[in-house]
Amino acid sequence: MANRQCNLTKRIRLQDNSTRFAPVVLSDNGRVKRDTVTVNGEEEKHLEGAYYIEWYEGKKRIRLSVGKDATEANNRRLRKEAELNAVAYGAEIVPVKVAGRSLKDSVDEYLGRVLKRQKINKPLSLNRHSTHGVYSVALKYFQESCHKLTLEEIDRNEMLKFADFLSTEKEQSARSINHKLGIVVSFLKAYGIRALVQKEDWPRFTEPDPEIYEDDEINTLFAACHPDELLWFEFFLMTGMREQEVMFTYWNDISFVGHTAKVSHKPDRGWTPKAYRAREIPIPERLVLKLKALHKKSDRSCKLVFPTSGCKPKRDFLDCLKAIVKRTELDPDKFWLHKFRATFATRCLWAGVDLRTVQQRLGHKDIESTMRYLKPARDAQSRAKVNDIFAFASENH
């Protein structure tokens, strides 16, 4: 029986800014030459990147980061190769029992809880962009970066290594690193491990201003809408609701007398608002009148305001939006659903609605999230005020 191999490579960056896994170079005594790899048959020095061990399980190639220390990386390769050969010759590998809670088992348990909670709250979002999918990626990367076996062994140094791993190996932006680092911090807190990341450890980044629709964009879009389409996207714009909140709006959430729309828990569909925050939003009379007209001709056996056939939630609002934009000369890349919510928030603040009220209408947990929508007013009245303020300095200079 042939020996099973475990190879050692280093992830390097080439002159064209692409990356590749290059085999390491061994010295005559069998040790790894530090930061030396083979590229197109030639030895090259590469200080950047981490080492990886790789092996095959059947036809599937497995690749695992083993850090930046060449000696430790080669030791990991030798141990893995010995394990693979032992298994190939029929030996049973007994896991080493260590004191403390297993990192791998804890991650699996935590993701199971996240998945269970998500299936209850958002049954339509079980994909790689869902909460479970995002958490899975972050914790998978953490396990690639951290070589500790137990939670008790994890310290601040492992968190710093993780941030560096995300930057150098996964080429993540500072914002993505912050997000994934936050997920790992939350995971560790769930198991009673706190204060591993200090304030200065978080990568700094500038949060971009939320983009909003300009008047001409909204007018052009709405002019291209059929009546049903116009009501859909006026509802998005005039309520500031998230996509799933619109999908799960019931007729009893609409008050034709009070001119309000509610976001509320739907236990019959297993759906709960984000952060369990129910709320009530005032809506303009023109939207109320259109909803009244729709209600008169709607199927009274269906509770949903915007159902598909079979009284199912409408899930293709974004596709419909893109299809409308294609009828115009607008740029389709500048249109997405959450931009209606940003426009709603910004317009409310421009109109003088106070921050706390806008926070409540949006369902934000904290005021900082709402403050992102405090964009400078750009209307003609605002520009005229600016001109008046500095009129004394403009005439004679």
N, C-alpha and C positions, 0 to 999 in steps of 0.2 A: 504494500500500500504506500503510495507516494506521500511524502510529508506535506502537511498543510502549511502554506506560507502566510505570513502577515507582513505587509510592506510598510515602509516608513517614507512619507513624502512631506514636502513643505509647500504651503500655499504662498505663492509669490506673485508679484505684480510685474508685468512685462512693460516694455517701452511704450507700447500702444495703449497702456493703461488697462489692458485686460488682465485677468488673473488665471493661474493654472496651478495644478498640483504637480510639482516636479520631484523626482526621486532624489533622496539625499545621497551624499558621497561618503563612502567609508574609507578610513585610513588603513594602512597595512596591518595595524593591530586590531582591526575590526570595530574601532570606535567611529562614531559619527563625526565627520568634520563639521564643526559648528558653522551654521549659516551658509553652507556650501551645497549646491544642488547641481544636477545635470540638466541642461537645456539644449536640445538639438545636438546631443553628443558632446557638448562642451561644458566644462565646469564654470559655474558663475557664483559670485557672492551675493547673497540676498539677506539683508539684516531684517527686513520686514516679514510679517506673517508668522503663523504658528505651524507646528508639526502635526501631522495626522497619521494615525495608523489605519490601514485598510485591509480587509479580508473579504472572502466570499462565504456566504451561507447559501448553498445551492448555487443558483445563478444570480443571486442578489448580492451586489457589492455593498459592504458596510464600511462607512468611513467615520472615524471618531477623532475629534480634536484632543491632543495630549499636551498642549501647552507650548511654551517657547524655549524650554530648556532641552538642548539636544540630548544630553545624557539621560535625563529622566524619560524623554520621549522614546529613546531606544530601549530602555529598560521595560517600558510599557509594551513595546512591540515584542520583545522576547517573551514576556510573561503571557501575552495573548497568543503567540505562536505555540508556546508549550501547551497552553490550554486547548487550542484547536487540535493539536496532534494527539493529545491525551484522549479527547473525545473521539477522534477518528479511529483510534485503536481500542475503543470500547470502554474507556475509563469513565466513571461517573464523577462529574465535578460537583462537589458538595460546597454550596455557598459558605463563605467565611462568615461566622456569626460575630457581629461587633456590637458593643454596647451602644445603645441609643436607638433613635427612630430612623429607619431606612429612608434616605432621600427619595429613591425611586418609588417606593411604596407610598410615601406621603404625597408625592406628586400625583400618582395614579388616583389616590383617594380624594385629593383636593379637586382634580379635574372631574371626577365622578360627581362630586357635590355640585360643581358649577353646571355640569350637563343636566343634572336632575332639576336644579333650580330653573335653568333656561327652558327646559321642556314644559315646565309649568307656566312660565311667564310669557315665553315667546316661541310658540311651537312652530312658527314659520321661518325661523332664523337659524336652523341648524346647518350651517355651512362654514367654510373656512374664514368668513368675515364676521361670524357671530362671536359672541363673548367667549364661548367654549373654544372656538377655533383660534381666536387671538391669544387666549391664555395658553392653549396647547403649544403654540409656536414659541411664545416667550419662555415657558418652562422647559421646553425641549432644548432651546438654545442654552438655558442656564445649566442643564445637565451636561451639555457638550463642553461648557466652559469650566464647570466645577467638578473636580475629581474626588471630592469627599464622598464617603459612603453614607454618612448620617447627618441629620439636621444639626446635631450638637457640635459637629466639627466646623460648621460654616461660620465664618467671621467676616469682619469688614473687608479684609484683604480679598476674600472670594468675590465680594460684591464689586470691588474695584476692578478685579480681573474680568468679571462679567461685562462691565461697561466697556472696558478696553477691547474685549473679544467682539462685542457687537460693533464697535467702531472699525476695528482693523480686519476682522475675519468676515463679518457679515455686512460690512459697509453700510451700516445704518446711519440715518441722520440723527442729529442731537435730539430732535423731538421724538423719534422712534425709540432711541435709547432710553429717554426719560420714561416713556410709556411702558416699555418692557421691564425696566428696572422697578417701576412702580408695581407692576404685576407680581414680580418676585418678592418685593417687600410685603405686599398684601398676603401672599402665600405663606411667607415665614411668620407673619403676625398671627395668622390663623392657627399656627402651632406654637404660639407663645414666645417667638423669637423676635425681639424688637431692637430698635436703635442701632442697626448695623450700618445704616447709611446716614452720613452727616450732611448738613446743608451744603457744604462745599463740594460734595461728591457728585451732585447732580449736574449733568452737562447743561450748559447755558445755551439757550436758543431764543430767537425772537419769534413770538407768536404772530403770524400774519393777521392783518385785519380781515374779518369776515367779508366776503364779497356779497354785494347786493345787486338786485336788478335795477337798472336805470329806467326812467319813465318811458323812454322811446322803446326799450326792449320789451317792457310789459305791454305797451300799447300794440306793438307789432305782433307779439305772440298772441295776445287775446283777439286781435283782428283776424287771425288765421284759424281760430278755434271754431268748431261746431258748437251748438248750444250746450250739449252735455259736457264737452271738453272744457268749455268756458267756466261752467259751474265747478268742475273738479278743481281747477287751478285758482279760481277766485277763492274757493274754500281754503286751499293751502295758504294763499297769500293773506287772507283776512282773518285767519284764526292763528297762524303761526304754529300749527300742529306738526308734529313729526309724522313720517309716512305711516307707521303702524297705528298711530292715534287716529289718523284720517280713515284708515282701513277699518278700524273697529269702532267708528262712531255709529251709535244707534239713534233712531228717531227720538227716543225718550231723552237723549242728551241735548236735543235742540229745544229751546224755549222760544216759541213764536211770540209770546207775550213779553217776556223779559229780554228778548233779543240777545240770547247767550247760547254758547255751545259748550258742553262739558266734555272733559276727558275723564272717563270713569272705568273702574274695574269691570271686566266681563267674565264672571266665573263660569258661565255656560259655554264659553269658548276657551277657557283656560288662559285668558290674557289679562295682564296687569300693566298699568302705566309704568314708565321708567321710574325707578326709585320709589315705586308705589305712590306717586304723587298725583292724586286726582285734583282737578281744578276746573274753574269756570271762566270762560273767555267772552267778553262782550263782542258782538258782531254787528256790522252796519245794516241798516234797514234794507238796502238793495239786496244783500245776501239773504236776509230773512225772507223777502218776497220770493226770490228764486227757489229757496228751499221749500216754501209753502207750496209753490206750483208743482215742484217735483213730488212732494208728499201726496198730493191729491191723485196723481197718476201712478204712484208706486204700489207694489204688491204689499198689502197690509199684513200678510203672513210672515214677511221678512223684516227683521228689526234693523238691518243695516241700511244706512243712508246711501252708500255706494256699493251695492252688491254686484256680483257676477251671476250668471245663471246658476240655479241651485242654491241661491242665497249664501254664496261664499264671499269672503272678503276680496276686494279687487286688489290684485297684486302687481299689476303692470302699469302703474301710474308713470314710472320713469320712461318706459318704452313708449307710452302714449305721448309724453312730453317731447321726446326726441322726434317722434313722427310728425308732430305739429311744427317743430322748428324746421324740419326738412322742407316744409311748404313755403318757407320764407327764405330770405337771404341772410338770416342771422347765423352766427357761429354756433354750431351744436355743442362744442366743447365748453361753452359758457352757460349752459343750462343744466341744472340738476335740481332735485326736489328740495334739499335742505336750504338752498339759496332763497326760496320763498320765506322760510322761517327767519333767516337773517334779515331779509327785507322788512318783514313784519316788525321785528324787534327794533330795527334802526328807525323805521318810520314812526313807531310809537314814541321813541325817545326824542326824535326831532320835533314831534308834535307837543312835547312838554310833559308826557306821561312820566311820572317819577320812576326811579330805578326799581324800588321795591315792588311796585305794581307790575312793571314789565317782568320782573323776576317771577312773580306769581303766575302771570299769564303764560310764561314759557315753561313753567314747571322746573326751574333750575333749583338745585340744592343750595348753591351759594351765590352771593351777589357778584363775585368776581367773574363768573361765567356770563352774567348779563352785561357787565361793564365792557366786555369785548365789543359790544354793539354800539358803544358811544362814538360813532364815527363823526367827523366834522360835517356839519351841514354844508351842502353844496348848492342850495337853491339860489335863485336870483335875489331874494330878499336878504339872505345871509351875506351875499357878495356886496350888496348895496350898503349893509351895515359896516362891513370892513372898509369900504371906500370912505364912508362918513367918518369913521374913527380916525383915519390917517389923512383926512383932507387937508389938515393944517400944514402938512409937510410935503404936499404934492405939487402945489401951485408954483412956488417960488424957487424950486430946486431942480 
